[in-house]
Amino acid sequence: MNRKNIIIALLALVWVAGHAQEIKMNEPSLNDYIPMLNAKGYQAYSFDVSAIKGRNVTFNVREFVNGKEIDDSPRLLFPYIFEAKGDKLVYGFLPSENDSTALCYFNWENTLRSASSLKLRQIYWESEDKYIYSYVSKPFELTMSLEKDTFIPLMCYCSFWYDTEDKVTRCCGENFIKPDLSSDILKYVPHYYVLGIKFY
């Protein structure tokens, strides 16, 4: 290979190496917006509910404090029984106007959409000497059999707790909650809601 060809080959390699290291802007997809929406309080879970299409359904919520279900639990999130006509249910949360309530949203395709508020409880953040509201949602493992008149938990809305050892508030543990509420994380959560459906 003569000197001229060597120089051309080296220049080509330099150009390729430099070109490969360029940063290019992509067109954002809808998925790119999800982390930003979550940060602003929008959280959504989508469920295939075609197996109970045509059944009468209610939206239910159960409330727990220190691991025990409270007296006026369970209750209806929506005051009516309705016939499920769609194949998809979207369950989630919208930004609330204040820290002391959470706004739960549900949309049963072709049937019903509504929102309901849940009252939250403060925890004391000892190392910061202040009270805060801090919650996170976690989906349930979908392992329950679809039996008539059975409550099917879909989503857990859990409070953070104060960790005295690390002096932080946290809510870490399983990514999915067991339907029998035996998940380890629930041993530490001082207040949580279990949201789901019941069909007849």
Secondary structure, DSSP 8 states (H G I E B T S, - for coil): --HHHHHHHHHHHHHHHHHHT--------HHHHHHHHHHTT-EEEEEE-GGGTTSEEEEEEEEEETTEE-TT-SEESSSS-EE--SSEEEEEEE--SSTTEEEEEEEETTTEEEEEEEE---EEEGGGTEEE--EEEEEB---S---TT-EEEEEEEEE-EEETTTTEEE--S-SSB-TTS--GGGGT-SEEEEEEEEE-
